[in-house]
C-alpha cells in the first residue's frame, strides 16, 4: 500500500483552533476536465494529486485529534473528575467558540471516547487507525461489534481502500467468510508464470447485490453482472479494469465469445472469466484453457504477461477441482460465487483464520510507515497502572 505523503512530515499537535480551520475546508472534488483541450492534462493531474494528498493530510490529523480528545475524556471520566454532564457542557462551550464546526457535538465527543477505548490496548491496530477516515471508523464501531471483527475490517479497509459504501456492504455481506484462509485452487502454471498473482484472486466472490433468483441462468448472471459492473469490479479487487463482455475471438474459421474479459494492472495481464451456474465439471477447464490460449496468441500485447483464466461457478468440490487442475498446463483457477449472506456465527468462526492472513499486510503498512502520535497515546496508556 502506498505511503501517504503526510507521513514524511513531522506532526504538530492538533488543537481545536487549527482543526476548526481545517474542518471548514470543503472535501476535495474532482475538477471538471474539458476533453477538447488536452494541453494542460499533466497540470490538471498534478493538481488533482495534490488535492487528494491535502485531503488525506487533513483526515490524518483529524483522526489523530479525535483520538487525543477521546483519550482525554476517557481519563477524566475514569478518574471520576467528569460526568456526562461535564461532557455536555464541553460540547456547548466548543459550539460557542467554534460556530459552524460540527465535529464537537455531545454524541461525537462520546464517540471519540469510544474510539479511543476500543483500540487503546491493541498494539497492532492503534497505530493503523489514522489510515482510515473518521466516517469509516464510525461505520466499523456501530456495525461491527466484536473487537476482533472490528480489527478485521480496519485491516481490510486499509488494504482494499474501500469507500464507505463498500465498507458497509462488506460488513453486511460477511467478507470474513469469503476471505478466510484456504488453499486457493489454481493450476501449477499460475504459480509458475505469475507467482504473486494468487493473492489477487479470491476463493469466493460475493455477488449478493445482484439479487439473483435461486434458479437463475448463465444469461441472468451475465446480464446482472454487466448492470452492476462497478460493484463487481469492487468485489474483484484493486487493479481490475473491464475490457469487454461476450468478447469475440476467432480461431481458424470459427468464432467464439468469452463471457467477460478484464485487465489486471498489477500483474499486467488479461483475465478471462467464464461463468457457470452449475457445479464445477472438469470439462469446463478445457473450454477456459482454449480461451486463454486464444487471448495470448491473438489479443495480448507484446509487453503484457501471459493471460489468466478464471472459472466462476456456483459450487465446487475441492478434491475434483484439485485433480482437474493438477495436469493443466494453462494458467487457470476455479472460484465460486455466492448469492446469499452468511450467518454471523459462521463469520465469527472464520475470523481468526482471516486475521492471520491479513496481519502480515498490516505489519508492512503499520508502525514503520506511521507517525507515532496515536501509537504514543496507546503506549502511554499501557504504562499506566
C-alpha positions as CSV (number, residue, x, y, z in Angstrom):
1,X,0.0,0.0,0.0
2,X,1.2,3.5,-0.8
3,X,2.5,5.6,1.9
4,X,0.6,8.8,2.4
5,X,2.8,11.8,1.7
6,X,1.7,13.2,5.1
7,X,3.9,10.6,6.8
8,X,7.0,12.4,5.6
9,X,6.4,15.5,7.7
10,X,6.6,15.8,11.5
11,X,3.2,16.0,13.1
12,X,2.3,19.1,15.1
13,X,-0.2,18.6,17.9
14,X,-3.7,19.4,16.7
15,X,-5.7,22.0,18.6
16,X,-9.4,22.9,18.3
17,X,-8.3,26.2,16.7
18,X,-6.3,24.6,14.0
19,X,-8.9,21.9,13.4
20,X,-11.6,24.4,13.2
21,X,-9.9,26.0,10.2
22,X,-9.2,22.6,8.5
23,X,-12.7,21.3,9.1
24,X,-14.0,24.4,7.3
25,X,-12.2,23.3,4.1
26,X,-14.7,21.5,1.8
27,X,-14.0,18.0,0.7
28,X,-11.8,17.8,-2.4
29,X,-13.9,17.3,-5.5
30,X,-12.7,16.2,-8.9
31,X,-12.1,19.1,-11.2
32,X,-14.1,19.4,-14.4
33,X,-11.9,18.5,-17.3
34,X,-12.6,19.8,-20.8
35,X,-11.8,16.9,-23.1
36,X,-11.5,19.3,-26.0
37,X,-8.1,20.7,-24.8
38,X,-5.5,18.2,-23.6
39,X,-2.6,20.6,-23.4
40,X,-3.0,21.0,-19.7
41,X,-3.7,17.4,-18.8
42,X,-0.4,16.9,-16.9
43,X,-1.0,20.1,-14.9
44,X,-4.5,19.0,-14.0
45,X,-3.2,15.6,-12.9
46,X,-0.7,17.3,-10.6
47,X,-3.4,19.5,-9.1
48,X,-5.7,16.5,-8.5
49,X,-2.9,14.5,-6.8
50,X,-2.1,17.5,-4.6
51,X,-5.7,18.0,-3.6
52,X,-6.0,14.3,-2.7
53,X,-2.9,14.5,-0.6
54,X,-4.1,17.6,1.1
55,X,-7.4,16.0,1.9
56,X,-5.6,12.9,3.2
57,X,-3.3,15.0,5.4
58,X,-6.3,16.8,6.9
59,X,-8.1,13.5,7.6
60,X,-5.0,12.0,9.2
61,X,-4.6,14.9,11.6
62,X,-8.4,15.0,12.3
63,X,-8.4,11.3,13.3
64,X,-5.3,11.8,15.5
65,X,-7.0,14.8,17.1
66,X,-10.2,12.8,17.8
67,X,-8.1,10.0,19.3
68,X,-6.4,12.5,21.7
69,X,-9.7,14.1,22.7
70,X,-11.2,10.6,23.3
71,X,-8.2,9.7,25.4
72,X,-8.6,12.9,27.5
73,X,-12.3,12.5,28.0
74,X,-11.8,8.8,28.9
75,X,-9.3,9.6,31.5
76,X,-11.4,12.3,33.1
77,X,-14.4,10.1,33.3
78,X,-12.4,7.1,34.5
79,X,-11.0,9.2,37.4
80,X,-14.5,10.5,38.3
81,X,-13.4,14.0,37.6
82,X,-16.0,14.3,34.9
83,X,-19.5,13.0,34.4
84,X,-21.8,13.0,31.4
85,X,-23.0,16.5,32.3
86,X,-19.5,17.9,32.0
87,X,-19.1,16.5,28.5
88,X,-22.4,18.1,27.5
89,X,-21.1,21.4,28.9
90,X,-17.9,21.0,27.0
91,X,-19.9,20.4,23.8
92,X,-21.9,23.6,24.4
93,X,-18.7,25.6,25.1
94,X,-17.0,24.3,21.9
95,X,-20.1,25.2,19.9
96,X,-19.9,28.8,21.1
97,X,-16.1,29.0,20.4
98,X,-16.2,27.4,17.0
99,X,-19.6,28.1,15.4
100,X,-20.2,26.1,12.2
101,X,-17.8,23.3,13.2
102,X,-20.0,20.2,13.7
103,X,-17.4,17.8,15.0
104,X,-17.7,18.6,18.7
105,X,-21.3,17.7,19.4
106,X,-22.0,15.7,22.6
107,X,-22.6,12.4,20.7
108,X,-19.5,12.9,18.7
109,X,-17.4,13.6,21.8
110,X,-18.6,10.3,23.3
111,X,-17.8,8.5,20.0
112,X,-14.2,9.8,20.3
113,X,-14.1,8.3,23.8
114,X,-15.5,5.0,22.4
115,X,-13.0,5.2,19.5
116,X,-10.0,5.5,21.9
117,X,-11.2,2.9,24.4
118,X,-11.9,0.4,21.6
119,X,-8.3,0.3,20.4
120,X,-6.1,1.8,23.1
121,X,-4.6,-1.5,24.3
122,X,-4.3,-3.1,20.9
123,X,-0.7,-2.7,19.8
124,X,-1.4,-3.9,16.3
125,X,-4.4,-1.8,15.5
126,X,-3.8,1.5,17.4
127,X,-1.0,2.7,15.1
128,X,-3.1,2.0,12.0
129,X,-6.4,3.8,12.8
130,X,-5.1,7.1,11.3
131,X,-5.1,5.5,7.8
132,X,-8.9,5.4,7.7
133,X,-11.3,8.4,7.5
134,X,-13.4,9.2,10.6
135,X,-16.6,8.1,8.8
136,X,-15.1,4.6,8.3
137,X,-14.4,4.3,12.0
138,X,-18.0,5.3,12.8
139,X,-19.3,2.6,10.5
140,X,-17.0,0.0,12.0
141,X,-17.7,1.0,15.6
142,X,-21.5,0.9,15.0
143,X,-21.9,-2.1,12.7
144,X,-19.0,-4.5,13.7
145,X,-19.5,-5.2,17.4
146,X,-16.9,-7.8,18.4
147,X,-13.5,-6.4,18.8
148,X,-11.7,-8.9,16.6
149,X,-14.3,-8.3,13.9
150,X,-13.5,-4.6,14.0
151,X,-9.8,-5.4,13.7
152,X,-10.5,-7.3,10.5
153,X,-12.5,-4.5,8.9
154,X,-9.9,-1.9,9.7
155,X,-7.2,-4.1,8.1
156,X,-9.3,-5.0,5.1
157,X,-10.5,-1.4,4.5
158,X,-6.9,-0.2,4.6
159,X,-5.7,-2.9,2.3
160,X,-8.5,-2.7,-0.3
161,X,-9.1,1.1,0.0
162,X,-12.9,0.6,0.4
163,X,-15.1,3.7,0.2
164,X,-17.6,3.9,3.0
165,X,-20.5,2.4,1.0
166,X,-18.4,-0.6,0.1
167,X,-17.2,-1.0,3.7
168,X,-20.9,-1.1,4.8
169,X,-21.7,-3.7,2.1
170,X,-18.7,-5.8,3.1
171,X,-19.8,-5.8,6.7
172,X,-23.4,-6.7,5.8
173,X,-22.3,-9.5,3.4
174,X,-19.7,-11.0,5.7
175,X,-16.4,-10.5,3.9
176,X,-14.8,-12.5,6.8
177,X,-16.2,-15.8,5.4
178,X,-15.1,-15.1,1.8
179,X,-11.6,-14.1,2.8
180,X,-11.0,-16.9,5.3
181,X,-7.7,-18.6,4.7
182,X,-7.9,-21.7,2.5
183,X,-5.8,-23.3,-0.2
184,X,-6.8,-21.5,-3.5
185,X,-7.5,-23.8,-6.4
186,X,-5.1,-22.7,-9.1
187,X,-3.2,-24.6,-11.8
188,X,0.6,-25.1,-11.5
189,X,1.0,-22.8,-14.5
190,X,-0.4,-19.9,-12.4
191,X,2.3,-20.3,-9.7
192,X,5.0,-20.6,-12.4
193,X,4.1,-17.7,-14.7
194,X,2.5,-15.4,-12.0
195,X,4.0,-16.2,-8.6
196,X,2.4,-13.1,-7.0
197,X,-1.0,-13.4,-8.7
198,X,-2.6,-15.8,-6.3
199,X,-3.1,-13.0,-3.7
200,X,-5.1,-11.0,-6.3
201,X,-7.9,-13.6,-6.6
202,X,-10.4,-15.0,-4.2
203,X,-11.8,-18.4,-3.4
204,X,-15.4,-17.0,-3.3
205,X,-16.8,-13.8,-4.8
206,X,-19.9,-12.4,-3.1
207,X,-22.5,-11.1,-5.6
208,X,-25.5,-10.9,-3.3
209,X,-26.0,-7.3,-4.6
210,X,-27.2,-8.8,-7.9
211,X,-30.5,-10.0,-6.4
212,X,-30.5,-13.2,-8.5
213,X,-33.3,-15.7,-8.3
214,X,-32.4,-19.2,-7.0
215,X,-32.9,-20.7,-10.4
216,X,-31.0,-18.1,-12.4
217,X,-29.4,-18.9,-15.8
218,X,-26.0,-18.1,-17.1
219,X,-27.6,-15.3,-19.1
220,X,-29.2,-13.9,-16.0
221,X,-25.9,-14.0,-14.2
222,X,-24.0,-12.3,-17.1
223,X,-26.6,-9.6,-17.6
224,X,-26.8,-8.8,-13.9
225,X,-23.0,-8.5,-13.6
226,X,-23.0,-6.0,-16.5
227,X,-25.7,-3.9,-14.9
228,X,-23.7,-3.8,-11.7
229,X,-20.3,-3.7,-13.3
230,X,-18.9,-1.1,-10.9
231,X,-19.8,-3.1,-7.8
232,X,-18.5,-6.3,-9.4
233,X,-15.2,-4.5,-10.1
234,X,-15.0,-3.5,-6.4
235,X,-15.7,-7.1,-5.4
236,X,-12.9,-8.4,-7.7
237,X,-10.4,-6.1,-6.0
238,X,-7.9,-3.4,-6.8
239,X,-6.4,-3.0,-10.3
240,X,-9.0,-4.9,-12.3
241,X,-10.1,-3.0,-15.4
242,X,-13.0,-4.0,-17.6
243,X,-12.1,-4.9,-21.2
244,X,-15.2,-6.4,-22.7
245,X,-18.3,-8.6,-22.5
246,X,-19.0,-11.5,-24.8
247,X,-15.5,-10.8,-26.1
248,X,-15.0,-12.2,-29.6
249,X,-12.1,-14.4,-30.6
250,X,-11.7,-16.1,-33.9
251,X,-9.7,-19.4,-34.3
252,X,-9.5,-20.8,-37.7
253,X,-12.8,-20.2,-39.4
254,X,-14.8,-20.4,-36.2
255,X,-16.0,-17.6,-33.9
256,X,-16.1,-17.8,-30.1
257,X,-17.0,-15.4,-27.3
258,X,-15.6,-15.1,-23.8
259,X,-18.1,-14.2,-21.1
260,X,-16.0,-11.4,-19.5
261,X,-12.5,-10.1,-20.1
262,X,-10.6,-7.9,-17.7
263,X,-7.1,-6.5,-17.5
264,X,-5.2,-6.5,-14.2
265,X,-2.8,-3.6,-13.9
266,X,-0.8,-5.1,-11.1
267,X,0.2,-8.3,-12.8
268,X,-0.1,-6.8,-16.3
269,X,-2.2,-9.5,-18.0
270,X,-5.6,-10.2,-19.4
271,X,-8.0,-12.1,-17.2
272,X,-10.8,-14.2,-18.9
273,X,-13.9,-15.0,-16.7
274,X,-16.1,-17.9,-17.8
275,X,-19.4,-18.2,-15.9
276,X,-21.1,-21.4,-14.9
277,X,-24.3,-21.6,-12.8
278,X,-23.8,-25.3,-12.1
279,X,-21.4,-27.3,-10.0
280,X,-17.8,-27.4,-11.4
281,X,-17.1,-30.0,-14.0
282,X,-13.6,-30.9,-15.2
283,X,-14.7,-30.4,-18.8
284,X,-15.2,-26.7,-18.2
285,X,-11.5,-26.2,-17.8
286,X,-10.8,-27.3,-21.4
287,X,-13.0,-24.5,-22.7
288,X,-11.4,-21.9,-20.4
289,X,-7.9,-23.0,-21.4
290,X,-8.8,-22.7,-25.0
291,X,-9.9,-19.1,-24.4
292,X,-6.7,-18.2,-22.5
293,X,-4.6,-19.6,-25.4
294,X,-6.6,-17.5,-27.9
295,X,-6.1,-14.4,-25.9
296,X,-2.4,-15.0,-25.7
297,X,-2.0,-15.6,-29.4
298,X,-4.3,-13.0,-30.9
299,X,-5.1,-10.3,-28.3
300,X,-2.2,-10.0,-25.8
301,X,0.3,-7.1,-26.4
302,X,4.0,-7.8,-26.5
303,X,4.7,-6.1,-23.2
304,X,1.9,-8.0,-21.4
305,X,2.3,-11.2,-19.4
306,X,0.5,-14.5,-20.1
307,X,-3.2,-14.3,-19.7
308,X,-5.1,-16.0,-16.8
309,X,-8.5,-17.7,-16.9
310,X,-11.0,-17.8,-14.0
311,X,-13.8,-20.3,-14.0
312,X,-16.5,-18.7,-11.8
313,X,-19.1,-21.4,-10.8
314,X,-21.9,-21.8,-8.4
315,X,-20.3,-24.6,-6.3
316,X,-17.3,-26.8,-6.5
317,X,-15.9,-30.0,-5.0
318,X,-12.4,-29.0,-3.9
319,X,-11.0,-32.5,-4.5
320,X,-12.4,-32.7,-8.0
321,X,-11.0,-29.2,-8.7
322,X,-7.6,-30.2,-7.4
323,X,-7.5,-33.3,-9.7
324,X,-8.6,-31.3,-12.7
325,X,-6.1,-28.6,-12.2
326,X,-3.1,-30.9,-11.5
327,X,-2.1,-31.6,-15.1
328,X,-3.5,-28.4,-16.7
329,X,-0.7,-26.5,-18.4
330,X,-2.8,-23.4,-18.8
331,X,-2.8,-20.6,-16.1
332,X,-6.3,-21.1,-14.8
333,X,-8.1,-21.1,-11.4
334,X,-11.5,-22.0,-10.1
335,X,-13.6,-19.9,-7.8
336,X,-17.2,-19.9,-6.5
337,X,-19.7,-17.1,-6.5
338,X,-22.1,-16.5,-3.5
339,X,-25.5,-15.0,-3.7
340,X,-26.5,-15.1,0.0
341,X,-25.4,-13.5,3.2
342,X,-23.6,-15.9,5.5
343,X,-24.6,-16.3,9.2
344,X,-22.9,-14.2,11.9
345,X,-21.9,-17.4,13.7
346,X,-20.1,-18.7,10.7
347,X,-18.4,-15.3,10.2
348,X,-17.1,-15.3,13.8
349,X,-15.8,-18.9,13.4
350,X,-13.7,-17.9,10.3
351,X,-12.5,-14.6,11.6
352,X,-9.2,-15.7,13.2
353,X,-8.2,-17.5,10.0
354,X,-8.7,-14.3,8.1
355,X,-6.9,-12.2,10.6
356,X,-3.7,-14.3,10.3
357,X,-3.9,-13.8,6.6
358,X,-4.2,-10.0,6.7
359,X,-1.9,-9.4,9.7
360,X,1.3,-9.5,7.6
361,X,-0.1,-6.8,5.4
362,X,-0.9,-4.7,8.4
363,X,2.7,-5.1,9.7
364,X,4.1,-3.9,6.4
365,X,2.0,-0.8,6.3
366,X,1.9,-0.3,10.1
367,X,4.1,1.4,12.6
368,X,7.2,1.8,10.5
369,X,5.3,3.9,8.0
370,X,3.3,5.9,10.5
371,X,4.0,8.9,12.6
372,X,3.9,7.7,16.3
373,X,1.3,10.1,17.6
374,X,-1.6,7.7,18.0
375,X,0.7,4.9,19.0
376,X,2.3,7.1,21.6
377,X,-1.1,7.6,23.3
378,X,-1.7,3.9,23.3
379,X,1.7,3.1,24.8
380,X,1.2,5.8,27.4
381,X,-2.0,4.1,28.4
382,X,-0.3,0.7,28.7
383,X,2.3,2.1,31.1
384,X,-0.4,3.3,33.4
385,X,-1.1,1.1,36.4
